[in-house]
């Protein structure tokens, strides 16, 4: 009997028929990003405020919250409200006091 040797061909690339794999779409390159609009700088005080809520913990394990309101023009703190629990009613009351 004669021995027949078969040549093994290794295929490293997948065929480009994307429909063959369940109708997948052709992969695209990187999508172009929409450029953001230029930020406007406020012209005077009390035009734009930033508000942030922070949550911290004391060494004994108690937690407290801080509501910071900062003027965006000169980066000064307009008001800080600190409490162990700061529900939204108390936060809105503090904002009303800062606005007046």
C-alpha positions as MATLAB code, in Angstrom:
seq = 'XXXXXXXXXXXXXXXXXXXXXXXXXXXXXXXXXXXXXXXXXXXXXXXXXXXXXXXXXXXXXXXXXXXXXXXXXXXXXXXXXXXXXXXXXXXXXXXXXXXX';
ca = [
       0.000    0.000    0.000;
       1.146    3.434   -0.817;
       1.186    6.146    1.834;
      -0.454    9.359    0.698;
       0.593   12.506    2.525;
      -1.935   15.311    2.619;
      -0.757   18.873    2.707;
      -2.183   20.883    5.601;
      -3.089   24.461    4.802;
      -3.496   26.830    7.751;
      -5.995   29.633    7.271;
      -5.408   32.634    9.488;
      -7.856   35.074    7.918;
     -11.599   34.825    7.956;
     -13.423   35.346    4.688;
     -15.033   38.762    4.178;
     -18.479   37.442    3.472;
     -20.113   38.962    6.546;
     -23.536   37.764    5.499;
     -22.230   34.236    5.943;
     -22.116   34.820    9.740;
     -25.740   35.699   10.303;
     -26.057   38.997    8.442;
     -23.546   40.950   10.487;
     -22.638   44.329    9.118;
     -19.188   45.124    7.923;
     -17.049   46.491   10.758;
     -16.374   50.195   10.444;
     -13.380   52.246   11.408;
     -13.294   54.724   14.237;
     -16.352   56.952   14.432;
     -15.758   60.660   14.168;
     -16.493   62.554   17.372;
     -18.694   65.624   17.386;
     -16.671   68.567   18.674;
     -18.233   70.215   21.729;
     -19.271   73.821   21.589;
     -16.979   76.431   23.116;
     -17.728   77.136   26.778;
     -18.840   80.648   27.506;
     -17.221   82.569   30.347;
     -19.606   84.525   32.568;
     -19.136   88.295   32.420;
     -19.913   89.162   36.065;
     -20.698   87.745   39.507;
     -23.887   85.789   40.244;
     -24.534   84.839   36.623;
     -23.570   81.149   36.731;
     -23.337   78.993   39.842;
     -22.085   75.436   40.233;
     -23.576   73.111   42.791;
     -22.033   69.946   44.208;
     -23.080   67.419   46.827;
     -20.319   65.673   48.764;
     -20.536   62.725   51.137;
     -17.865   62.179   53.804;
     -17.336   59.968   56.841;
     -15.964   60.855   60.280;
     -13.426   58.695   62.135;
     -16.164   57.311   64.405;
     -18.128   56.087   61.378;
     -20.827   58.763   61.223;
     -21.457   60.212   57.773;
     -22.291   63.772   56.828;
     -23.152   65.575   53.613;
     -22.105   68.939   52.235;
     -23.955   71.017   49.665;
     -21.508   73.454   48.027;
     -22.586   76.336   45.798;
     -19.740   78.091   43.966;
     -19.841   81.219   41.810;
     -18.421   80.267   38.413;
     -17.019   83.731   37.612;
     -14.604   84.202   40.534;
     -14.636   80.676   42.036;
     -15.876   81.909   45.409;
     -18.133   79.839   47.609;
     -21.600   81.365   47.681;
     -22.837   78.979   50.369;
     -22.193   75.674   52.110;
     -24.893   73.595   53.777;
     -23.594   70.836   56.119;
     -25.764   68.260   57.864;
     -25.667   64.632   58.996;
     -28.563   63.857   56.678;
     -29.436   66.252   53.886;
     -32.815   65.390   52.344;
     -33.961   67.328   49.308;
     -36.361   69.526   51.333;
     -33.478   70.827   53.442;
     -31.253   71.204   50.369;
     -33.878   73.268   48.518;
     -34.448   75.371   51.646;
     -30.705   76.036   51.805;
     -30.654   76.983   48.100;
     -33.583   79.358   48.657;
     -31.655   81.059   51.479;
     -28.582   81.407   49.278;
     -30.601   82.942   46.432;
     -32.177   85.596   48.714;
];
